[in-house]
Amino acid sequence: MSRSPALITTAAPSAGEQLARRRRKYVVMMACRIPCLVLAGLTAHIGWLALAFLAISVPLPWAAVLIANDVPARRTERISRFRPQSRPELPRSAAEGRQGLGE
């Protein structure tokens, strides 16, 4: 038996939950940059490998900021709108009586 509540709404996650997710993504991406820089320093004697690690680590801050600032898109919701049916034609005698009232 699951202890988590059943989802009964299609509401978006709260702003606090979204912010926490974005922070985690940012921290993970920036944490990946540190080993790349360390490995670039350790492999300095192998030029192409050090450059590869540097090439990976350079765009990570930019990508981390873009991903951290990206707010999830709003869901498109189908709104049920009231659309009245077309009016049925009035019988001829009722239509004539209606015209007589306005005159």
C-alpha positions, 0 to 999 in steps of 0.5 A, a space after each residue: 500500500 502506497 503512503 503517498 496521496 493520490 493525485 487528484 488535480 492537474 495543478 503544476 508543482 508549487 514555485 518552491 518545488 520548481 525552485 528546488 528542482 532547478 537548484 539541484 540541476 544547477 548544483 549537479 552541473 556545476 559539480 561536474 565542472 570541478 572534476 573536469 577542471 581537476 582532470 584537465 590539470 592532471 592530464 596537462 602532459 597529454 595536451 589533447 586530453 587536457 583540452 578536451 576536459 577544458 572544452 567540456 568545463 567551459 560551457 557548463 556554467 552557461 548551460 547550468 544558468 540557462 537550465 536553472 533559470 528555465 521555468 517549466 512551460 505552462 500546460 495547455 488546458 482545454 477550457 470548457 466554454 458554454 456554447 448556446 445552441 442555435 435558437 429554434 425558429 418560432 412558429 409563424 403566429 408567435 413571430 407575428 404577435 411579437 412584431 405587433 408588440 413593438 409597434 
